[in-house]
């Protein structure tokens, strides 16, 4: 029987979605590990701690009680209220439970928000570098991501002056992250407020990724939602994955202005119906004050790792332009050794067993000369990784 050689059509916007390069590195690293190589994983942005025991217990108890049916599309009412209470107690922010939408992961929260806001050919301004899904989601909705190259002078972040200097017709939203992935840097709260107020004058939204809030160092955690006089154009995205350590439970949320809630509800009903029910009961448990103590203990460990890794990198002579203020990443300029971060990461993995993420995931431009290091493994292994990298690069400079 002859084969059908016709090429059937696929979505143009979906075809243009770029791969997440860190997953390729992770796959190669796991193959080497299975073959007996000693691999130090610093590529994936996932806490190495297991999800807290109280989460497991609450989810199992819910299952045993038969609480495994769909919830409301917006999430369990008691979880939305618990998040409202968390904002008040943790951040000093008055956030009504009715403004909180519980989602299957923060990526879904972002997709919901962008779907509610964007029309075809709208523009979304964002920093370069930025988390790759940000620009991919915008493109999938047939809108246009506008990338503004930022560097260490602005802590790799947008600010009000950068918005003014790069403003164009058709911009519907600006996306920022504080702390940011891949740099771990923050935007000060007063600057976020000024940005939101400027965008309100332009009839545009400010979308703030606070996924790593809680994981900040040498300062208290803050949310833009605690700012007074915040206009009704701010959408906040958050997650139970990073600070709360619930990556595989796939649970996030967004806080949106009242005028978006109805459309977000309708989108949720059609796109995913509801977030996983056992995960929501697990999240209810982790939000209890008694269980937040464990999260603070883990935050301190991440801070110690940051300091140890940063010092080790500096002592090895590697250029680090900024000390991260949050998250669990260092952003390293490798231009002294390579102008191809993807090749550099493959080379390091094969020759040192250290897995890093190429900067091209986060930046189509300057990413070719940057890599991201995740300090999501034991301190001693982090130092060992730096020693391996330094020894290998030393052999390259002497041959």
C-alpha positions in Angstrom: 0.0 0.0 0.0 1.6 3.3 -1.0 2.4 5.8 1.7 0.5 9.0 1.8 3.1 11.7 1.1 0.7 14.7 1.7 1.9 17.2 4.3 -1.1 18.0 6.6 -1.2 21.5 8.0 -0.3 22.4 11.5 -0.8 25.7 13.4 1.6 28.4 12.3 1.8 29.9 15.8 2.4 26.6 17.4 5.1 25.7 14.9 7.0 28.9 15.9 7.1 27.9 19.6 10.8 27.3 20.5 11.9 24.3 22.6 12.8 24.7 26.2 16.6 24.0 25.9 17.1 23.2 29.6 15.0 20.0 29.0 17.5 18.8 26.4 20.4 19.3 28.8 18.4 17.6 31.6 17.7 14.6 29.3 21.4 14.3 28.3 22.5 14.6 31.9 20.2 11.8 33.0 21.4 9.5 30.3 25.0 10.1 31.4 23.9 9.5 35.0 22.3 6.2 34.1 25.5 5.2 32.4 27.4 5.6 35.6 28.7 9.2 35.4 28.7 11.5 38.4 26.5 14.4 37.4 26.0 17.6 39.4 22.6 19.0 38.4 22.5 22.8 38.3 20.3 23.1 35.3 16.7 22.6 36.3 14.8 25.3 38.3 13.3 22.9 40.8 14.0 22.8 44.6 15.7 19.6 45.6 13.7 19.3 48.8 10.6 17.0 48.6 7.3 18.6 49.1 6.5 19.1 52.8 5.0 16.1 54.7 1.9 18.2 55.6 1.0 18.4 51.9 1.2 14.6 51.5 -0.9 14.0 54.6 -3.6 16.5 53.7 -3.9 15.2 50.1 -4.1 11.6 51.3 -6.7 12.5 53.9 -8.8 14.3 51.3 -8.6 11.2 49.0 -9.6 8.9 51.9 -12.6 11.2 52.5 -13.6 11.0 48.9 -12.7 14.7 48.2 -11.5 14.0 44.7 -14.2 15.5 42.6 -14.0 18.7 40.6 -13.8 21.9 42.5 -15.2 25.2 41.3 -13.2 26.5 38.3 -11.8 29.4 40.4 -10.6 26.9 43.1 -11.7 25.7 46.5 -13.4 28.7 48.3 -11.5 27.9 51.5 -8.1 27.9 49.6 -8.9 31.2 48.0 -9.7 32.6 51.4 -6.5 31.0 52.9 -4.5 32.8 50.2 -6.2 36.0 51.0 -5.2 35.5 54.6 -1.7 34.7 53.6 -1.3 37.9 51.7 -2.5 39.9 54.7 -0.3 38.1 57.2 2.8 37.5 55.1 2.9 40.6 52.9 0.6 43.1 54.7 -1.6 43.2 51.5 -5.4 43.4 51.5 -6.4 41.0 48.7 -10.0 39.9 48.5 -10.5 36.1 48.0 -12.8 36.9 45.1 -9.8 38.3 43.1 -7.8 35.0 43.5 -8.0 32.4 40.7 -6.4 29.0 41.5 -4.9 27.3 38.5 -3.1 24.1 37.5 0.4 25.7 37.8 1.5 29.2 37.4 2.1 28.8 33.7 -1.7 28.2 33.3 -2.3 31.3 35.4 -0.2 33.3 33.0 -1.9 31.7 30.0 -5.3 32.6 31.5 -4.3 36.2 32.1 -2.8 36.7 28.6 -5.8 35.1 27.0 -8.1 37.5 28.9 -6.0 40.6 27.9 -4.6 40.1 24.4 -6.0 40.4 20.9 -4.2 39.5 17.7 -1.2 41.8 17.0 -1.2 43.4 20.4 2.2 43.9 21.8 3.7 42.8 25.2 6.9 44.5 26.5 9.3 42.3 28.5 12.9 42.2 29.5 15.6 40.4 27.6 16.5 38.1 29.4 13.2 36.7 30.7 11.6 33.3 31.4 11.1 31.7 27.9 7.4 30.8 28.4 6.6 34.5 28.6 7.4 35.2 25.0 6.1 31.8 23.8 2.7 32.3 25.3 2.4 35.8 23.7 3.3 34.4 20.3 0.8 31.5 20.7 -1.9 34.1 21.1 -0.8 35.7 17.8 0.4 38.8 19.7 3.9 40.2 19.5 6.5 40.1 22.3 8.7 43.2 22.4 12.1 42.3 24.0 14.1 45.1 25.6 17.7 44.2 26.2 18.7 44.9 29.8 22.0 44.4 31.6 23.5 44.6 35.0 23.2 48.4 35.1 19.4 48.0 35.6 19.9 44.7 37.5 18.6 43.0 34.3 15.2 44.5 35.0 12.8 46.9 33.4 12.1 50.2 35.1 10.0 53.3 34.5 12.6 55.1 32.5 13.1 52.0 30.3 9.4 51.8 29.7 9.3 55.5 28.7 12.2 55.1 26.4 10.9 52.0 24.6 7.2 52.8 24.5 5.3 51.9 21.2 1.8 52.0 20.0 -0.1 48.8 20.4 1.5 47.7 23.7 -1.3 46.1 25.8 0.8 44.8 28.7 4.3 44.8 30.3 5.6 41.6 32.0 8.1 41.7 34.8 9.3 39.2 37.4 10.6 39.9 40.9 12.6 37.9 41.8 13.5 37.1 38.2 14.4 34.0 36.4 17.3 33.7 35.3 19.0 36.5 37.3 17.5 36.4 40.8 17.2 40.2 40.8 14.3 42.3 42.2 12.4 45.4 41.2 11.9 47.7 44.2 8.3 48.1 45.2 8.1 51.9 44.7 9.4 51.4 41.1 6.8 48.8 40.4 4.1 51.2 41.6 5.5 53.9 39.3 5.5 51.5 36.4 1.9 50.4 37.1 0.7 54.1 37.3 2.5 54.9 34.0 0.9 51.9 32.3 -2.5 52.9 33.6 -2.1 56.2 31.8 -1.4 54.2 28.6 -4.5 51.9 29.2 -2.1 48.9 29.5 -1.6 46.2 32.1 1.4 45.3 34.4 1.8 41.5 34.8 4.0 40.8 37.8 5.5 37.3 38.2 6.0 36.8 41.9 6.6 33.0 41.6 9.9 33.3 43.7 8.5 35.7 46.3 9.3 34.3 49.7 12.7 33.2 48.4 14.4 36.5 49.0 17.5 37.2 51.0 18.7 39.8 53.5 15.3 41.5 53.3 11.7 40.7 53.9 9.5 39.3 51.2 7.2 41.8 49.5 4.3 41.8 47.0 3.3 44.7 44.8 -0.2 44.0 46.0 0.7 45.7 49.3 1.3 49.0 47.6 -1.2 51.8 48.3 -2.8 53.6 45.3 -2.1 50.6 43.1 -4.2 51.0 39.9 -6.6 48.4 38.7 -4.3 47.2 35.9 -2.0 44.9 37.8 -2.2 41.1 37.5 0.0 39.0 39.8 1.1 35.5 39.0 2.2 33.1 41.7 2.9 29.4 42.3 3.0 26.7 45.0 6.1 25.3 43.2 9.1 27.3 44.3 8.8 28.8 47.8 6.2 26.1 48.8 8.2 23.3 47.2 5.1 21.7 45.5 6.5 21.4 41.9 4.8 18.1 40.9 1.5 19.0 42.4 1.0 21.6 39.6 -0.8 24.3 41.4 -0.6 28.1 41.0 -2.8 31.2 41.2 -3.2 34.7 39.9 -4.6 37.8 41.5 -6.5 39.9 39.0 -8.4 43.2 39.0 -12.2 42.7 39.6 -13.1 43.5 36.0 -11.1 40.5 34.7 -12.5 37.9 37.1 -15.6 36.9 35.1 -13.7 36.3 31.9 -11.0 34.4 33.8 -13.7 32.2 35.3 -15.1 31.5 31.8 -11.7 30.8 30.4 -10.9 28.4 33.2 -14.2 26.5 32.7 -13.3 25.9 29.1 -9.5 25.4 29.3 -9.1 23.1 32.3 -12.3 23.0 34.3 -10.5 23.1 37.7 -7.1 22.7 39.3 -6.2 19.2 40.8 -8.4 18.7 43.9 -5.8 16.8 46.0 -3.2 19.5 45.3 -5.6 22.2 46.5 -6.1 20.4 49.8 -2.3 20.0 50.1 -1.9 23.7 49.5 -4.5 24.4 52.3 -2.2 22.6 54.7 1.0 24.3 53.7 -0.5 27.8 54.2 -1.1 27.1 57.9 1.2 29.2 60.1 2.7 26.1 61.9 3.8 24.6 58.6 5.4 27.8 57.2 8.3 27.3 59.7 9.7 24.5 57.5 9.6 26.8 54.4 11.6 29.4 56.3 14.2 26.8 57.2 14.5 25.9 53.5 14.8 29.6 52.5 17.8 30.0 54.8 19.4 27.0 53.3 19.0 28.5 49.8 20.5 31.8 51.1 23.5 29.9 52.5 23.9 28.1 49.1 23.8 31.4 47.3 26.5 32.8 49.4 28.7 29.7 49.1 28.3 29.4 45.4 28.8 33.1 44.8 32.0 33.1 46.8 33.3 30.0 45.1 32.7 31.5 41.7 34.4 34.7 42.6 37.4 32.8 44.1 37.7 30.9 40.9 38.0 34.1 39.0 34.6 33.9 37.2 32.8 37.2 36.4 29.5 37.6 38.3 28.1 41.1 37.8 25.4 40.9 40.4 24.7 39.1 43.7 21.2 37.6 43.3 18.6 39.0 45.8 16.2 36.1 45.4 15.2 32.9 43.7 17.9 30.2 43.4 19.9 31.2 40.3 23.2 32.9 39.3 23.5 34.4 35.8 27.1 34.0 34.5 28.7 35.9 31.6 30.9 33.3 29.8 32.0 35.5 27.0 35.6 35.1 28.1 35.4 31.4 27.2 32.6 31.1 24.6 30.1 33.0 22.5 27.9 29.9 22.2 26.3 29.0 25.5 24.6 25.9 24.2 27.9 24.4 23.0 29.5 25.5 26.2 26.9 23.7 28.3 27.2 20.5 26.3 31.0 20.7 26.6 30.9 21.2 30.3 28.4 18.4 30.8 30.5 15.9 28.8 33.9 16.9 30.3 33.0 17.8 33.8 29.6 16.2 34.6 28.2 19.6 35.6 24.8 20.4 34.0 24.0 24.1 33.5 21.3 25.9 31.4 22.3 27.9 28.3 21.3 31.5 28.4 19.6 31.2 25.0 16.6 29.8 26.8 16.1 33.3 28.3 17.5 35.6 25.7 17.6 35.4 21.9 20.4 38.0 21.9 22.8 38.1 24.8 21.9 34.5 25.9 24.6 33.1 23.7 27.2 34.4 26.1 25.4 33.7 29.4 24.5 30.5 31.4 22.3 30.0 34.4 23.4 28.1 37.5 20.7 26.8 39.8 21.8 26.3 43.4 19.3 23.6 44.0 21.7 21.0 45.3 23.9 20.6 48.4 26.5 23.3 49.2 29.5 20.9 48.9 28.3 19.7 45.5 28.0 23.3 44.4 31.6 24.0 45.4 32.7 20.8 43.7 30.9 21.9 40.5 32.8 25.2 40.5 36.1 23.3 41.1 35.4 21.0 38.2 34.5 23.9 35.9 37.6 25.9 36.9 39.9 22.9 36.4 38.5 22.2 33.0 38.6 25.8 31.8 42.2 26.0 33.1 43.2 23.1 30.8 41.6 24.9 27.9 43.6 28.1 28.5 46.9 26.3 28.9 46.7 24.2 25.8 
